[in-house]
Each structure stands twice: as structure tokens, then as C-alpha cells.
């Protein structure tokens, strides 16, 4: 049975949908030449066009991959009449009709997770899993039937792993089996090929870094003077001042010579622990020490954390090991910390 989404959360979806409708309608305005106002046509010629009837698809959401040609109509045709009626009632017939002809790639980009959660609120439990995976794959440009089939099996076994990605459906900690949620998240990660796994880790690191308050100034405050001098000598005084105000990956990644060479392993792991703790509120000191210890034996994960990893230079065996070593960091967390990490916006959007 389709569910009724919470009205308050539908505001995001409706606003985003209106933006998308306007964007489609006005997309060519910049290139159009101004023309004189047309002569008033007879009333009969101005009649509102009759909407194209919706033809139900023989396919399902299981095999739907969103391309440039996919519109809302292609998606809506794959859900039940009850689900369509729920959505029409939630956003209104006018917006519902407009959504049918909007390119789905644009709609996914405009709506975001809150709006998507509102849409999913009208779907059956199984279609929540399927549509959630359609949206995630579309957002990341994935088009792998084998990975989709694998992810569907994981999602159907534990729907919370899909629900947790969308704010409307995010469970509370006390109602969540965090061990099962983590296990399912790891299984979803394992459904991806090695290259996409690394892409996920790179995107996640970049996003966490962008949202972090830890900067080059904090880095310098934790380092011995000789290591600070090494960094200053390598980048020069002007760039060093830029380094101080930059995020961690902004500070280290652009250097022609890796600035990590200036740091001892002890400094690297201490810094990794510090900016990891700054990203997860209430992270226990034991967890921080555990993660730093694992990273000391995982140079690729350490380089990833500082934004200095050149993925293109890694062999496939190194890429596979990187994914496994990054996943091991979760073993350091308790159930509350696992839940916090898995519900961080940066993690949810992967």
C-alpha cells in the first residue's frame, strides 16, 4: 500500500519541482531573438492542449536506469495507480502533470534527498528500495545492471540501508539495528566495482573536507617546528599563508611535491585522528586511536585522507586493498558512532 508523505517535507519537493519546470520552460531564452507580439488568435486556437495519457510500462523500477532521454513519465509509468494517485494528491495535479515531461536527470539534481524522500513516501516498501537505488545510480551516473541486481538483493534484505539515505525515511537510532545497517552498507559498497568503490571514497573525503572546520592553521599548530619549516620551505611564504587558511585536502593536494614528505608517520596519524574527530561529534578517544593505528598501516588510506592520493597511479590490487582498509576503520566505532557516520549527509549521498 502506498503511504502518505508528511506534508511539511513536501515543500522541498514542490519548490524544487517548480524550479525544474521553470528551467525547462526558459532553458532557451538566452538564445532566442525577441519577436513582435503575435496577433491574437481565435479563442478556439488557444485551447489548453490535452495532456498525453500515461501508458503504463511493461518494465519495472528494477531495470530502470535514467538517461538523458528519461522523463518523469518513464518513471511514473513503472509504479502503481495507487502510488501515482498518492503523488498527484501530495503535489497537486498541475505540478504532477508538469513533472511527467521533465528530464529525470534534471529533476534528480534539483530535488535532492529531502524532496526524493517525499516522493518515496508515496511508494510501496519494495518500490522505496527500487526507486531509491534508481535515484542513487542516477545521481552518480552509474549504469551497471549487475551492481544494481546485487544492490536490490541487499536492499530487500534490509530496507533500512536504503531508507537511511533519504531524510523522510531516516530511522531513529533507538529503532535501528546499527550492526545490521553497517553490514548492509558494506554489502552495498561491495556491489560496486573496484573503480567505483574508490570513486566513492574520493568523493566522500572531498565532501567531508569541504564541510570540516579543520584547516592548515590547525595542522601547523599540531606539528613540530622542523616539520612546519619544511612545509614553508617547499611552498614559499606566500603559498604558506594560503596553506594556513585552507582545508586539509586543499592545503596538501596542490603541492608539486607532496607535503606529506615533511611529516613523520606519527604526525600524519595524529593529524588524521584529529580531523577525523572533528567530523564526527562525540567520537570516543579509543575510536580515534584505533582508527589512527589502522591508518598507520594503510598508506593509501592516509594519503586519501589528506587528498594526496593519485588514484590513476594505483594498480587494481591496490585499489581493492584501499576499499578493504577504509572499511576496516568502521570496526573501531561503537553502535552510536556507526549510526552517526552512516547518517552524515556526506556519507548518505554516496
Secondary structure, DSSP 4 states (H G I P E B T S, - for coil): -PPPPPHHHHHHHHHHHHHHHHHHHHTTTTTPPP-PPPPPPPGGGGPPPPPPPP---SS-GGG----TT-BHHHHHTTS-HHHHHHHHHHH-HHHHHHHHTSBHHHHHHHHHHHHHHHHHTTS-HHHHHHHHHHHHHHHTT---HHHHHHHHHHHHH-THHHHTTSGGGPPPGGG--HHHHHHHHHHHHHHS-HHHHHHHHHHHHHHHHHH---BHHHHHHHS-HHHHHHHHHHHHHHHHHHHHHSBHHHHHHT-SS-GGGGS-HHHHHHHHHHHHHTTSTT--HHHHHHHHHHHHT-HHHHHHHTT---GGGS-HHHHHHHHHHHHHGGGG--HHHHHHHHTSHHHHT-
